[in-house]
Amino acid sequence: MAVLGRKSDRAVFDDGPVPRYEAVKQFIRSRIESGEWPPHHRVPSENDIVADLGVSRMTANRALRELASEGAITRVQGVGSFVAAHKGSTALLEVRNIADEIRERGHRHTSRITLLEEEQASTEVAEALGLAAKARVFHSIIVHAEDDVPIQIEDRFVNPAICPNYLEQDFTSMTPNVYLTLVAPITRTEQIVEAVLPKPWECKLLSIGRGEPCLMIRRRTWSEAANVTVAWLTYPGTRYRLEGVSQ
């Protein structure tokens, strides 16, 4: 089915003052900015652009790649490209429930559990939780999605002495944040933010390319004197931003 096949569309790509990939970008942006293609609208694929606009695959690929890096579209590997919604954000200076943040934006939160088990702590995790070397800890990896687009990997380790029933919870209906706040109210938080390149398994869970930069928050929380949890929260840089306000 032709999606960009009007003669007036193709005429834009006759040799002109701008490179063809830039003309493709301008064309797609014009559809987005006019409202013809609203947020979450599926953007034509590389094949569609090649067939309907008469440009090369390299040109189509570069246009879509640059639009994604500029935040105009979101590319989900194996699914397609979509007009980006306003980039989601999370509060840097407070610990918030990601499901609440997504719902406040009028979107739908879902989560997928990829790991939930007891295991032996690594040296790094044991030190972060103030535990003895090789102590037993609870480990969960959960992928949070906004309107079915993955936006966060929550890789969390929990002190079993503080939250002994952690592994018994249904984290598809309640986030770890909600449960932990109820069981061990937060009295102290430590957060470190880094720009990172994702590991291969993180790329797979987030449906992103290996070269896409991510934001990573390393967060430790305490309840009274007890260190409750340490978590690594990884966000695709093109889909999320961190905000902080000091008063």
Contacts in CASP RR format, 6 or more apart in sequence:
PFRMAT RR
TARGET T0000
AUTHOR 0000-0000-0000
METHOD contacts of the structure
MODEL  1
MAVLGRKSDRAVFDDGPVPRYEAVKQFIRSRIESGEWPPHHRVPSENDIV
ADLGVSRMTANRALRELASEGAITRVQGVGSFVAAHKGSTALLEVRNIAD
EIRERGHRHTSRITLLEEEQASTEVAEALGLAAKARVFHSIIVHAEDDVP
IQIEDRFVNPAICPNYLEQDFTSMTPNVYLTLVAPITRTEQIVEAVLPKP
WECKLLSIGRGEPCLMIRRRTWSEAANVTVAWLTYPGTRYRLEGVSQ
2 51 0 8 1.000
2 52 0 8 1.000
3 44 0 8 1.000
3 48 0 8 1.000
3 52 0 8 1.000
4 27 0 8 1.000
4 44 0 8 1.000
4 48 0 8 1.000
4 49 0 8 1.000
4 52 0 8 1.000
4 53 0 8 1.000
5 52 0 8 1.000
5 53 0 8 1.000
9 27 0 8 1.000
9 52 0 8 1.000
9 53 0 8 1.000
10 52 0 8 1.000
10 53 0 8 1.000
10 54 0 8 1.000
12 23 0 8 1.000
12 27 0 8 1.000
12 53 0 8 1.000
13 20 0 8 1.000
13 23 0 8 1.000
13 24 0 8 1.000
13 53 0 8 1.000
13 54 0 8 1.000
13 55 0 8 1.000
16 23 0 8 1.000
18 26 0 8 1.000
20 55 0 8 1.000
20 56 0 8 1.000
20 59 0 8 1.000
21 55 0 8 1.000
21 59 0 8 1.000
21 62 0 8 1.000
21 63 0 8 1.000
21 66 0 8 1.000
22 63 0 8 1.000
24 49 0 8 1.000
24 53 0 8 1.000
24 55 0 8 1.000
24 59 0 8 1.000
24 60 0 8 1.000
24 63 0 8 1.000
25 63 0 8 1.000
25 66 0 8 1.000
25 67 0 8 1.000
27 53 0 8 1.000
28 37 0 8 1.000
28 43 0 8 1.000
28 63 0 8 1.000
28 67 0 8 1.000
28 72 0 8 1.000
28 73 0 8 1.000
29 67 0 8 1.000
29 72 0 8 1.000
31 37 0 8 1.000
32 72 0 8 1.000
32 73 0 8 1.000
32 83 0 8 1.000
37 43 0 8 1.000
37 83 0 8 1.000
38 83 0 8 1.000
39 83 0 8 1.000
39 84 0 8 1.000
39 85 0 8 1.000
39 86 0 8 1.000
40 82 0 8 1.000
40 83 0 8 1.000
40 85 0 8 1.000
40 147 0 8 1.000
41 82 0 8 1.000
41 83 0 8 1.000
42 80 0 8 1.000
42 81 0 8 1.000
42 82 0 8 1.000
43 64 0 8 1.000
43 73 0 8 1.000
43 80 0 8 1.000
43 81 0 8 1.000
43 82 0 8 1.000
43 83 0 8 1.000
44 52 0 8 1.000
45 80 0 8 1.000
45 81 0 8 1.000
46 57 0 8 1.000
46 60 0 8 1.000
46 61 0 8 1.000
46 64 0 8 1.000
49 55 0 8 1.000
49 60 0 8 1.000
49 63 0 8 1.000
49 64 0 8 1.000
50 56 0 8 1.000
50 57 0 8 1.000
50 60 0 8 1.000
53 60 0 8 1.000
64 73 0 8 1.000
64 75 0 8 1.000
64 81 0 8 1.000
65 75 0 8 1.000
67 73 0 8 1.000
67 81 0 8 1.000
68 74 0 8 1.000
68 75 0 8 1.000
68 81 0 8 1.000
68 238 0 8 1.000
69 238 0 8 1.000
71 84 0 8 1.000
71 87 0 8 1.000
71 238 0 8 1.000
72 83 0 8 1.000
72 84 0 8 1.000
73 81 0 8 1.000
73 82 0 8 1.000
73 83 0 8 1.000
73 84 0 8 1.000
74 81 0 8 1.000
74 82 0 8 1.000
74 83 0 8 1.000
74 84 0 8 1.000
74 149 0 8 1.000
74 238 0 8 1.000
74 239 0 8 1.000
75 81 0 8 1.000
75 208 0 8 1.000
76 82 0 8 1.000
76 149 0 8 1.000
76 150 0 8 1.000
76 207 0 8 1.000
77 207 0 8 1.000
77 208 0 8 1.000
77 209 0 8 1.000
78 207 0 8 1.000
79 207 0 8 1.000
82 149 0 8 1.000
84 238 0 8 1.000
84 239 0 8 1.000
85 105 0 8 1.000
85 107 0 8 1.000
85 146 0 8 1.000
85 147 0 8 1.000
86 105 0 8 1.000
87 238 0 8 1.000
87 239 0 8 1.000
87 240 0 8 1.000
87 241 0 8 1.000
88 101 0 8 1.000
88 105 0 8 1.000
88 146 0 8 1.000
88 151 0 8 1.000
88 239 0 8 1.000
88 240 0 8 1.000
88 241 0 8 1.000
89 101 0 8 1.000
89 240 0 8 1.000
89 241 0 8 1.000
89 242 0 8 1.000
89 243 0 8 1.000
90 96 0 8 1.000
90 98 0 8 1.000
90 101 0 8 1.000
90 235 0 8 1.000
90 240 0 8 1.000
90 241 0 8 1.000
90 242 0 8 1.000
90 243 0 8 1.000
91 101 0 8 1.000
91 242 0 8 1.000
91 243 0 8 1.000
91 244 0 8 1.000
92 191 0 8 1.000
92 193 0 8 1.000
92 217 0 8 1.000
92 242 0 8 1.000
92 243 0 8 1.000
92 244 0 8 1.000
93 244 0 8 1.000
93 245 0 8 1.000
93 246 0 8 1.000
95 177 0 8 1.000
95 186 0 8 1.000
95 189 0 8 1.000
95 219 0 8 1.000
95 221 0 8 1.000
96 177 0 8 1.000
97 175 0 8 1.000
97 177 0 8 1.000
97 178 0 8 1.000
97 181 0 8 1.000
98 109 0 8 1.000
98 144 0 8 1.000
98 152 0 8 1.000
98 154 0 8 1.000
98 175 0 8 1.000
98 177 0 8 1.000
99 109 0 8 1.000
99 111 0 8 1.000
99 144 0 8 1.000
99 175 0 8 1.000
99 178 0 8 1.000
102 108 0 8 1.000
102 109 0 8 1.000
102 144 0 8 1.000
102 146 0 8 1.000
103 109 0 8 1.000
105 146 0 8 1.000
107 146 0 8 1.000
107 147 0 8 1.000
108 146 0 8 1.000
108 147 0 8 1.000
108 148 0 8 1.000
109 144 0 8 1.000
109 145 0 8 1.000
109 146 0 8 1.000
110 144 0 8 1.000
110 145 0 8 1.000
110 148 0 8 1.000
110 172 0 8 1.000
111 142 0 8 1.000
111 143 0 8 1.000
111 144 0 8 1.000
111 145 0 8 1.000
111 171 0 8 1.000
111 172 0 8 1.000
111 175 0 8 1.000
112 142 0 8 1.000
112 143 0 8 1.000
112 145 0 8 1.000
112 172 0 8 1.000
113 140 0 8 1.000
113 141 0 8 1.000
113 142 0 8 1.000
113 171 0 8 1.000
113 172 0 8 1.000
114 141 0 8 1.000
114 142 0 8 1.000
114 143 0 8 1.000
114 205 0 8 1.000
115 139 0 8 1.000
115 140 0 8 1.000
115 141 0 8 1.000
116 138 0 8 1.000
116 139 0 8 1.000
116 140 0 8 1.000
116 141 0 8 1.000
116 167 0 8 1.000
116 171 0 8 1.000
117 138 0 8 1.000
117 139 0 8 1.000
117 167 0 8 1.000
118 136 0 8 1.000
118 137 0 8 1.000
118 138 0 8 1.000
118 139 0 8 1.000
118 160 0 8 1.000
118 167 0 8 1.000
119 136 0 8 1.000
119 137 0 8 1.000
119 139 0 8 1.000
120 134 0 8 1.000
120 135 0 8 1.000
120 136 0 8 1.000
120 137 0 8 1.000
121 129 0 8 1.000
121 131 0 8 1.000
121 133 0 8 1.000
121 134 0 8 1.000
121 135 0 8 1.000
121 136 0 8 1.000
121 137 0 8 1.000
121 157 0 8 1.000
123 133 0 8 1.000
125 131 0 8 1.000
125 137 0 8 1.000
125 157 0 8 1.000
125 230 0 8 1.000
126 132 0 8 1.000
126 133 0 8 1.000
126 134 0 8 1.000
126 135 0 8 1.000
126 137 0 8 1.000
128 157 0 8 1.000
128 220 0 8 1.000
128 227 0 8 1.000
128 230 0 8 1.000
129 135 0 8 1.000
129 137 0 8 1.000
129 157 0 8 1.000
129 159 0 8 1.000
129 220 0 8 1.000
129 227 0 8 1.000
129 229 0 8 1.000
129 230 0 8 1.000
130 227 0 8 1.000
131 137 0 8 1.000
131 159 0 8 1.000
136 160 0 8 1.000
137 157 0 8 1.000
137 158 0 8 1.000
137 159 0 8 1.000
137 160 0 8 1.000
138 157 0 8 1.000
138 158 0 8 1.000
138 159 0 8 1.000
138 160 0 8 1.000
138 163 0 8 1.000
138 166 0 8 1.000
138 167 0 8 1.000
139 156 0 8 1.000
139 157 0 8 1.000
139 158 0 8 1.000
140 154 0 8 1.000
140 155 0 8 1.000
140 156 0 8 1.000
140 158 0 8 1.000
140 166 0 8 1.000
140 171 0 8 1.000
140 176 0 8 1.000
141 153 0 8 1.000
141 154 0 8 1.000
141 155 0 8 1.000
141 156 0 8 1.000
141 205 0 8 1.000
142 153 0 8 1.000
142 154 0 8 1.000
142 156 0 8 1.000
142 171 0 8 1.000
142 175 0 8 1.000
142 176 0 8 1.000
143 150 0 8 1.000
143 152 0 8 1.000
143 153 0 8 1.000
143 154 0 8 1.000
143 205 0 8 1.000
143 206 0 8 1.000
144 150 0 8 1.000
144 151 0 8 1.000
144 152 0 8 1.000
144 153 0 8 1.000
144 154 0 8 1.000
144 175 0 8 1.000
145 151 0 8 1.000
149 207 0 8 1.000
149 239 0 8 1.000
150 205 0 8 1.000
150 206 0 8 1.000
150 207 0 8 1.000
150 236 0 8 1.000
151 206 0 8 1.000
151 235 0 8 1.000
151 236 0 8 1.000
151 239 0 8 1.000
151 240 0 8 1.000
152 233 0 8 1.000
152 234 0 8 1.000
152 235 0 8 1.000
152 240 0 8 1.000
153 202 0 8 1.000
153 205 0 8 1.000
153 206 0 8 1.000
153 232 0 8 1.000
153 233 0 8 1.000
153 234 0 8 1.000
154 176 0 8 1.000
154 231 0 8 1.000
154 233 0 8 1.000
155 231 0 8 1.000
155 232 0 8 1.000
155 233 0 8 1.000
155 234 0 8 1.000
156 176 0 8 1.000
156 229 0 8 1.000
156 230 0 8 1.000
156 231 0 8 1.000
156 232 0 8 1.000
157 229 0 8 1.000
157 230 0 8 1.000
157 231 0 8 1.000
158 166 0 8 1.000
158 176 0 8 1.000
158 180 0 8 1.000
158 228 0 8 1.000
158 229 0 8 1.000
159 226 0 8 1.000
159 227 0 8 1.000
159 228 0 8 1.000
159 229 0 8 1.000
160 166 0 8 1.000
161 226 0 8 1.000
162 183 0 8 1.000
162 184 0 8 1.000
162 223 0 8 1.000
162 226 0 8 1.000
162 228 0 8 1.000
163 179 0 8 1.000
163 180 0 8 1.000
163 183 0 8 1.000
163 184 0 8 1.000
163 228 0 8 1.000
163 229 0 8 1.000
165 183 0 8 1.000
166 176 0 8 1.000
166 179 0 8 1.000
166 180 0 8 1.000
169 176 0 8 1.000
169 179 0 8 1.000
171 179 0 8 1.000
176 229 0 8 1.000
180 186 0 8 1.000
180 221 0 8 1.000
180 228 0 8 1.000
180 229 0 8 1.000
184 223 0 8 1.000
184 226 0 8 1.000
184 228 0 8 1.000
185 223 0 8 1.000
186 221 0 8 1.000
186 222 0 8 1.000
186 223 0 8 1.000
186 228 0 8 1.000
187 222 0 8 1.000
187 223 0 8 1.000
187 224 0 8 1.000
188 221 0 8 1.000
188 222 0 8 1.000
189 219 0 8 1.000
189 220 0 8 1.000
189 221 0 8 1.000
189 222 0 8 1.000
190 219 0 8 1.000
190 220 0 8 1.000
190 221 0 8 1.000
191 217 0 8 1.000
191 218 0 8 1.000
191 219 0 8 1.000
191 220 0 8 1.000
192 217 0 8 1.000
192 218 0 8 1.000
192 219 0 8 1.000
193 215 0 8 1.000
193 216 0 8 1.000
193 217 0 8 1.000
193 242 0 8 1.000
194 215 0 8 1.000
194 216 0 8 1.000
194 218 0 8 1.000
195 213 0 8 1.000
195 214 0 8 1.000
195 215 0 8 1.000
195 216 0 8 1.000
196 213 0 8 1.000
196 214 0 8 1.000
196 215 0 8 1.000
196 216 0 8 1.000
196 234 0 8 1.000
197 210 0 8 1.000
197 211 0 8 1.000
197 213 0 8 1.000
197 214 0 8 1.000
198 206 0 8 1.000
198 208 0 8 1.000
198 209 0 8 1.000
198 210 0 8 1.000
198 211 0 8 1.000
198 212 0 8 1.000
198 214 0 8 1.000
198 234 0 8 1.000
198 236 0 8 1.000
200 210 0 8 1.000
202 214 0 8 1.000
202 234 0 8 1.000
203 209 0 8 1.000
203 210 0 8 1.000
203 212 0 8 1.000
206 214 0 8 1.000
206 234 0 8 1.000
206 236 0 8 1.000
208 214 0 8 1.000
208 236 0 8 1.000
212 236 0 8 1.000
212 237 0 8 1.000
212 238 0 8 1.000
213 237 0 8 1.000
214 234 0 8 1.000
214 235 0 8 1.000
214 236 0 8 1.000
214 237 0 8 1.000
215 234 0 8 1.000
215 235 0 8 1.000
215 237 0 8 1.000
215 240 0 8 1.000
215 241 0 8 1.000
215 242 0 8 1.000
216 232 0 8 1.000
216 233 0 8 1.000
216 234 0 8 1.000
216 235 0 8 1.000
217 231 0 8 1.000
217 232 0 8 1.000
217 233 0 8 1.000
217 235 0 8 1.000
217 242 0 8 1.000
218 230 0 8 1.000
218 231 0 8 1.000
218 232 0 8 1.000
219 230 0 8 1.000
219 231 0 8 1.000
219 232 0 8 1.000
219 233 0 8 1.000
220 227 0 8 1.000
220 229 0 8 1.000
220 230 0 8 1.000
220 231 0 8 1.000
221 227 0 8 1.000
221 228 0 8 1.000
221 229 0 8 1.000
222 228 0 8 1.000
END
